Amino acid sequence: MTSSKRTTEGRRLRPAAHALLTVLVALVMATFLNSDTLLKTAERQPLGSRTRAIAVGVMEPIVSISDTFRLDRPRAMLDSLLGKGDDSAAVAVTTTTTSTTIAPDPGVTTTSSTTTTTFAARPVYTADEPLKLWIIGDSFIEHSGPSLQADIAETGAVETEIDFRFISGLIRPDVFDWPAHVTARLPVVQADVVVAQYGGNDGQETYVDNVLVAPSDEAWQALYKERVLEVMDIVLASGVEEMYWLGLPIMRDEAFSANVRIMNAIYAEAASERDLVTFIDVYDFFADDDGEFSTLLENSSGDLVAMRTPDGAHYTWDGAYKLTDMVAQVIIDDLGLPPRS
């Protein structure tokens, strides 16, 4: 005669293997049903990061299979019936619930863990209810700010405010206090998305504990990361939907480029530690085919044009267009904005 375990209330306990199989099947089905959204979530990870590469590499073939066999159609139909928008305007939220059941046998417990992924709808931005974009930073924003403003305005669903300061940065708050400025301005701007680019003036020595240190010093790097995270945390505390932190491009001066590589690594690391912050690495975006600095680069028409100013650092208007065409498309794809005209 066989016997089966029951709880104290008389309900039959499922074998652990059966429960685990059920959870795995549910997760696989959820992955295929929501493959498009999960791919977009993966693509929102910091550009060039290992996490993004792995996640996108896993999800792209799953999306292909889902599209081929139309596995995403039931969810799309349900969303349509419920009046929901495209999944590109959704944020994935994952929760894990753990439950423990005490069996009649003394000392025997059964523990199961269930992971559930839900999707919170993003706002739908229109001409009447536009996204509010705030672009902040140092002199590198002088041309790229207006260029991004013009690029993304073609969606008809974005209002932009540009706020940059010459000879400013994060390493010298005594020159200009960006954290204080951002704190004061955010309630006025009420930004939905913030784009930031700093570093043009930050690769300089500073004092840490009364010791003068350079960017190559670990103490300098630790201090600079604190300053970067401070700005990120102030922005995120305001309830923005997304923040994009632009790295700096390769420079003509090798010593400047060496500092840029240090700062870009700090930006990437800080962004990886904060949800809703995406680091966009543009260092190689402005390098030639040999990975070296070049003033002349091909534009979208294939013509060689000057992308950098004579100082070997800042963008010309053509350089700004090259950068912001890419950045605008990242924002449009991430937030499900209308396509540019």
N, C-alpha and C positions, 0 to 999 in steps of 0.2 A: 504494500500500500504506500502510495506516495503522500507526502505531506507538503504543505506550502506555508511559508511564513506569512503572518498577518500582523497588522498594527494593533494597538490596543483598542482601536475603534472597530476592528474587524475587517479593514480594507486590505486587499492582497498587495504585498510589496512586489514591485517589479524587479526582476533581476537587474543588477548593475549594468551588465552588458547590453541588455535590451534598452535601458534608459539612455545609455551612452550612444547607442546606434540611432535612437530617435533624435537625439540632440544633433548628431552629426548630419543626418539626413536633412533636418530642418535648416541647419546652417548652410549646407550646400545649395538647397533650394532657394534660400534667401539670397545667397550670393549671386545665383544666376538671374533671379527675378529683379534684383537691384544692381546688376552689373554695371550699367551705364553710370549710375550715381556713385558707386564705389570707385570706378575708374576716375571720375572727376575729383573725388576726394583724394585719391592717390596723387593726381596731377597737381594738387594744391600744396603738396609738400615742397620744401625749399628746392629750387632748381639746382641741379647738379649734386644733390645729396644722395647718399647710398640708400636711405629709406625710400626716397621717391623712385629711384631706379628699380629697386626690387618690387615695390608695390605696383608700379605701372607695368613692369614686365610680367607680373603674375596676372593682372587684371585684363590686359589687352587681349590675350587669347580667350579668356572667359567671355569677354564682351563679344568677340567674334563668333564663338559657339552660340551664345545667347541670341545674337542677331540672326544667325543662320537658321536656327530652329524656332525662332520667334518666341523664346522663353520669356521675354520681357513684356509680351503683349498683354497678359492678364493684369499685370500691375498698371500698365498704361491705360487700359480700359477702365479699371477701377478708379484711378486718379481722375480720369475724364468725367466719370459719373459723379464723383465727389466734388468736382470743380476745382481740382488741384492743378497747379501749373507744372511745367517741366521739372524733372528731377534735378536739373542743373541749378535750380534755385532752392536746394535743400541742403541741410547740414546733418551729417551722420552723428548720432549720439549712441554710444554703446554702454549698456549697463550689464552688470553681472550679479545674479542672485544665487546665493548658496543656501541650501536647506539641509537640515539633519533630521533623520527619523530614527527614533529609538525603537528597536525590535523587542519582542517579548523575551528573547534569550538574553540573559544578563551579560552586560559588557559588549553587546553587538549593536553597532550603529551603522546607518547607511547615509552617506553624504553625497549630494548631487549638486552640480553647478550648472546654471543655465545662462548663456550670454544672449542678450537681445539687442538688436540694432533697430533704432527708430529714426525717423527723419523729420526734423523740424523745418517747416517751410520758411524760405527766405522771403524778404520783401520783393515785390515786383515793382521795379522802377519804370516810370513813364515820364513823358513831358510834363504832365500835371503833378506828378509825385517823383521828382528827380532824385537821383543819388547825389549826395553832397560829398565831393572829393576835396580833400585838403592836401596840398603839396607843400612840404616844408624842407628846409635844408640850407646849405651854404651856397657859395657862388656857382656851384655846378647846376643849381636849379635855374640860374638866370635864363638860359635858353631852353633847357629840357622842360621846365615848368610850363611856359606858354605853349611849347610844342605838344606836350601831353594834353594840355587843356584843349587845344584845337583838335587833336586826334580823337579824343574820347567824346568831344562835343558832337561828333558826327552820329553818335548813337541817338541823339535827341532826348537822352534820359539822364544827363549828368550836368550838375552845376559845379564849377571848380573855383576854389580860392587858392592863390599862390602866396606863400609867405617864406621869403628867403632873406638871408643877411650876408653881405660880403664880410670877409675876414672873420667869420665866426666858426664855431664847431662845438665839440663836446668836451675837449680836453682842457679848455680854458674858460670856465664859467665866469671868471672875473672880467673877461672881454665881452661876452654875451651869454646870459644864463638861459639856455634853451629849455631846460626843465621848467623853470619858473614861467617862461613865456608860453610854453605849450599848456601848462596848467591853467593859466589865465585866459588863453584864447579858446580852448576847446568848448567851454559852455556857450561861447558866442558863435563859434563856427558850426557847432553841432554836426560834426563830420560823421558820415557813414563809413568812409574809407579814407585812410591816410597813406600817402606815399612820402617816404623820407630818404634823403641822400645827404650824408655828411662825410667828412674825412679830408676834404681838400686842404684844410689848415690844421689838421689834428696830428700829423706826423711830426711832432716836435717834442723836445724834452720837457719834462715837468717834474715837480717835486712830489715825492711820496715819502712821508715820515721824515721830512727835512733832508732827503737825499735826492739829488737830481738824477733822473732816470730817463732813458731813451726808449722808443717803441720796441726795440729788440729785447728789452728787459722784462722779465716776468711780472715785476711789480707794476710797470707801466701798463702791461696788457690786462692785468687784473683790475686796475683802476678804470681803464677805458671800457672794459666789459661792464663794470658797474654803471658807468655813465650811459652806455647804450641801453642796458636793461632798464634803467630809470626812465628814459624817454619812452621805451616800449610799454612799460607798466602804467605810466601816466595816460598814454593813449588808450590802452586796452581798458583801463578803469572807467573810461568815458562811455563804454558800450559800443565802440565801433564794430562794424561787421568784419572788417579785414584791414590789416596794415601790411604794406609792402615796403621792404627796406632794400634800396638799391645799393649794390656795391660800387666800387670805383673801377674805372678802366685802367688798362696798362698805360704807363706814362713814358715819356721820352727819357727822362732821367732815371737811371737804374736804381739809384738810392731812393728816389720817390716811389718807384715801383715796388721796391722791397718793403717799404712801409705800408704801401697799399695792400700787398699780399697779407701782411700781418693784420691790418684792420679788417679786410674782407673775411678772414678766418674768424675774427671776433664777431663780426656781424652775423655770419652763418651760424656760429655756435650759439649766440644769444637767441637768434630766431628759432633755432631748434628746441629751445627751452621754453618757448612761449607759444601757446595755441593762438591761432589767428594771425600770426606774423609769418610772412613769406619773404625769404631772402632771395633776391634776384642777382645772380652773379654775372657781371658784364665785363669782367677783366679781359677774357679772350675774345669777347664780342667785338672789341676794337683793335684786335691784333691782326697782322697780315697772315698769309698762308704759312709762313715760317714761325709764327707765334711771336713775332717781334712787333715793336711799335712802328706805326706808319701813319703819317699825316694823311696820305691819300688812300682811300678805300673805296670799294665799289658800292654805289647806291643801289636802290631797288631796280633801276633801269640798266644796271651793268656798267655805268660810267664811273671812271675814277674821279672822285671829288675830295676836297679837303674836309675831313671829318673833325680835325682838331685844330685849335688856334695856334698861333706862333709860339705860345708859351709851352707847347708840348704837353698840355694838361687838359684844359677846358674844351668843351664841345663847340664846334661851329654850329650854325643852324642846320647844316646837312647832318652833322653828327648827332645833334639833338633829335632830328627826325628819325634817324636810324634807330636810336635808342627807344624813343617813345612809341614808335609804331609797334615794336615788340611788347613793351610794357602795357600799352593800351589793350592789346589783344589778350594778354594774360588776365587783366582785370575783367574784360568783357566775358571771357570764357568762364572765369571763376564765379562771377555773380549773375550770369545769365542775362546780360544786358542785350538790348537790340543790336544787330550788326551795324557797322559803320556804313554810311552812305558812300 
